[in-house]
Amino acid sequence: CVPNSGQSARGGNGGEITGECRAVFCGVTQPERGENMKKNRKIYWLFLAPSLLGVAVFYCVPFLYAAYYAVIDNIGSGQFVGLQNFIDVLQNELFRTAAKNTLIFMALTVPLGMALALLTALFLRKISRGRQLLSLCLLLPLVVPSGTGAYFWKILFDQNGLLIRTLVLFGVPHESLIQLNGRMAILVFVFLWKTVSYNTILFWSGLNWIPKTYYEQMALEGGGHLAQFRQVTWIYLAPTTFVVFLMSVVNAFKVFKEIYMLFGAYPGPDIYMLQHYMNNLFAALNLPRLSSIAYILFVCIGAVLLVVFRLQKRVSDALE
C-alpha cells in the first residue's frame, strides 16, 4: 500500500505516518479492521462450539460429577464418607494385583515398543529397495479393526488354538503347553503388533526433519554410525521420542479389548489389569470405588506427564 499522490512516505511535517494513516492508505480504516477481527473471532468460536460442547458434555461434566461419587458410600444413601473410598481402593488386594500387572506390562511394552519402532524407522531410512512394500506392511495393523485383530489372536493363541495344535502335531505334550504360563508374553506380542507401526511413523517423521548436512559434517570429522546416532540422531530426535513415549503409555491403558476377547473378564492373576478391575466395578455398579480409581489414575498419569514435559523442556532448552 502506498500514500496518496503528492504525499511522501512520511508525514507533511516530516514525521512518521501514523497507524491510522497507513490503514487509510490501504483502503481499510482502523474501526473496520477491528470489526473484521471481531467477525472472524465469532466465526472461529462458531466452528469450535460443537467440539467444545462435546468435550464438556462427555468428558468434563462426568469427570467433575465423579468427584461426588468418590466421596459417598453408595448411590442409594449418598452418605458423605470423605476419603474412605480412596483408602479402601488402595488397601484392596485385587487393586494392588491389577496395578502391579499393569506396571509390569507397561515396563515391558513401552521401552520395547519404542526400541523396535526406532530400529524399524532407521532401517527404512537406510534401504531403498522394498521400502514401499515394507511401509505398506507396517500400515496393516492400523487399518485392521481391533475386534477383527483380537479374534484372529484368539484363534491363534487359544488353549485349543492353531498354535497349540501345531505344536502338538510336532510331538509337544498338550498338558505341558496348557500349564505353560505365557499369557503375559502373548499380550506383549499383541500390543507390539498393534502399536509399533504407529510409533515407527512418528519416528520416521522425526528423522526426516534432521538435516542431512549434520550427518555429512560428522562423517567429515571421522564420526562413525554409532557416533552419528549418539550425537545427532538421538539428540535431535528427543522431542519425537517424548511424543512416542506419551502415546505408548496411553495405548498401554487401551489394551483391554484384546485381553477381554482373549482371556475373558476374569483372567488369571498374572494378567489381571486395572481395566479388568474397573470394568468389574462398573458391572457391579460400584460407582464410588470406580470414581476413586479414576481420580487416582488421573493424579498418577498427570504426575508422569508433568515430569515428561519438564524433561522435554530441559532438552529443548539445551538444544537451543
PEVEN-V461793 format. One record per pair of residues at least 6 apart in sequence whose ideal C-beta (glycine too) atoms are under 6 Angstrom apart, sorted by the first residue. I is the first residue (numbers start at 1). J is the second residue. Records with the same first field share a line. If there is no record, write none. Layout:
# PEVEN-V461793
I=J ; J
This chain:
# PEVEN-V461793
1=25 ; 26
3=25
11=17
20=30
23=29 ; 30
66=291 ; 294
69=287 ; 288 ; 291
70=85 ; 291 ; 292 ; 295
71=80
72=78 ; 288
73=79 ; 81
75=287
85=288 ; 289 ; 292
86=292
89=95 ; 289 ; 292 ; 293
94=277
95=277
97=269 ; 272
98=272 ; 273 ; 274 ; 277
101=272 ; 273
102=273 ; 274
106=252
108=188
109=188 ; 191 ; 252
110=248
113=192 ; 195 ; 196 ; 248
114=244
116=196
117=196 ; 199 ; 200 ; 203
118=203
120=200
121=200 ; 203 ; 204 ; 207
124=131
125=207
138=197 ; 200
141=193 ; 194 ; 197
142=197
146=257
150=258 ; 261
153=190
154=261 ; 262
155=161 ; 162
156=162 ; 163
157=163 ; 186
164=177
168=174
183=271
184=271
190=258
191=255
195=251
199=244
202=240 ; 244
206=237 ; 240
210=236
214=232
215=228
218=228 ; 232
238=315
242=308 ; 312
256=275
278=293
281=289 ; 290
282=290
